[in-house]
Amino acid sequence: MAPTSLRAPRFRRIRNKTCVSGVTGDKNVEHAISLPFTGDLDGSIRQTLRKFLASLDVSHELDLDVSQVDSIDSTVLAELVQFRKRVQESGGTIELVNVNPQVRRLLQVTGLSVLFLPKKL
């Protein structure tokens, strides 16, 4: 397993939105926010993840780029589910983009793919 490391978030402002432009295999992402973590995400980063997610504007469509994430454990999944609830309560939406096959499979097995993965067109 690769060690978890924190890297500087890749953000830029576009019309008062924090975003990173790009195209993923799933859909065109106009305002994806890169998760500032790499490697395996586990309980050791839970508090840092919570602070990072709390800093985000959740009132619009939010795409979290997880391209640098190798795996996610249940504590991180729980944080993402709680964050999704906050996003929905604020009138926003959330999707995970650039999801590797291992994380995609985990989301499918846990039934969370319907909550976090982009809908097929």
C-alpha positions in Angstrom: 0.0 0.0 0.0 1.3 3.5 -0.8 1.6 5.8 2.1 -0.9 8.6 2.4 0.6 12.0 1.8 -0.8 15.5 1.8 -0.1 17.7 -1.2 -1.0 21.3 -1.8 -4.6 21.6 -3.3 -4.7 22.6 -6.9 -7.2 25.4 -6.9 -7.9 28.4 -9.0 -10.7 30.9 -8.9 -13.1 31.2 -11.8 -16.0 33.6 -11.4 -15.9 33.2 -7.6 -15.8 29.4 -7.7 -12.9 27.3 -6.6 -12.2 25.0 -9.5 -9.8 23.0 -11.7 -10.8 22.7 -15.3 -10.4 19.4 -17.1 -12.0 16.5 -18.9 -12.4 13.1 -17.3 -13.3 9.8 -18.7 -16.7 10.1 -17.1 -17.8 13.6 -18.1 -16.6 17.2 -18.8 -15.6 18.7 -15.5 -15.7 22.4 -15.4 -15.2 22.9 -11.7 -13.5 19.9 -10.1 -11.7 20.3 -6.9 -8.7 18.1 -6.4 -8.6 16.2 -3.2 -5.3 17.3 -1.6 -4.4 13.7 -0.6 -2.5 11.0 -2.4 -2.2 7.3 -1.8 -4.3 5.3 0.6 -6.9 7.3 2.6 -7.6 5.9 6.0 -8.6 7.1 9.5 -5.3 8.9 10.0 -6.3 11.7 7.7 -9.9 11.9 8.9 -9.6 15.2 10.8 -7.6 16.8 8.0 -10.1 15.6 5.5 -13.0 17.0 7.6 -11.3 20.4 7.8 -10.7 20.4 4.0 -14.3 19.5 3.2 -15.6 22.1 5.7 -13.7 24.8 3.8 -15.5 24.1 0.5 -18.5 26.1 -0.9 -21.2 23.5 -1.1 -24.0 25.5 -2.6 -23.4 24.4 -6.2 -22.4 21.4 -8.2 -19.2 20.0 -6.7 -16.9 17.5 -8.4 -14.1 16.1 -6.2 -11.1 14.9 -8.3 -9.8 11.7 -6.6 -7.2 10.9 -9.3 -4.4 10.8 -6.8 -6.2 8.5 -4.4 -5.3 4.8 -4.5 -7.8 3.4 -1.9 -10.3 4.6 0.6 -11.3 3.0 3.9 -14.6 3.0 5.8 -13.7 6.0 8.0 -13.1 8.2 4.9 -16.2 6.8 3.3 -18.2 7.9 6.4 -16.7 11.4 6.1 -17.7 11.6 2.5 -21.3 10.4 3.2 -21.6 13.1 5.9 -20.2 15.7 3.6 -22.6 14.7 0.9 -25.5 15.2 3.4 -24.2 18.8 4.1 -23.9 19.5 0.4 -27.5 18.4 -0.3 -28.8 20.4 2.6 -27.2 23.5 1.1 -28.8 22.8 -2.3 -25.6 21.5 -4.0 -24.6 18.2 -5.6 -21.4 16.2 -5.3 -19.7 13.6 -7.5 -16.3 11.9 -7.4 -14.4 12.1 -10.7 -11.3 10.5 -12.0 -12.0 7.5 -9.9 -9.5 4.6 -10.2 -10.9 1.1 -10.7 -10.2 0.0 -7.1 -12.1 2.9 -5.6 -14.9 2.6 -8.1 -15.3 -1.1 -7.2 -15.4 -0.2 -3.5 -18.1 2.4 -4.1 -20.1 -0.2 -6.1 -19.7 -3.0 -3.5 -20.8 -0.6 -0.7 -23.7 0.7 -2.7 -22.3 4.2 -2.6 -21.7 4.5 -6.3 -25.2 5.8 -6.8 -24.4 8.6 -4.4 -21.0 9.6 -5.7 -20.3 8.5 -9.2 -21.5 10.5 -12.3 -24.6 9.3 -13.9 -24.2 7.8 -17.3 -25.6 9.9 -20.1 
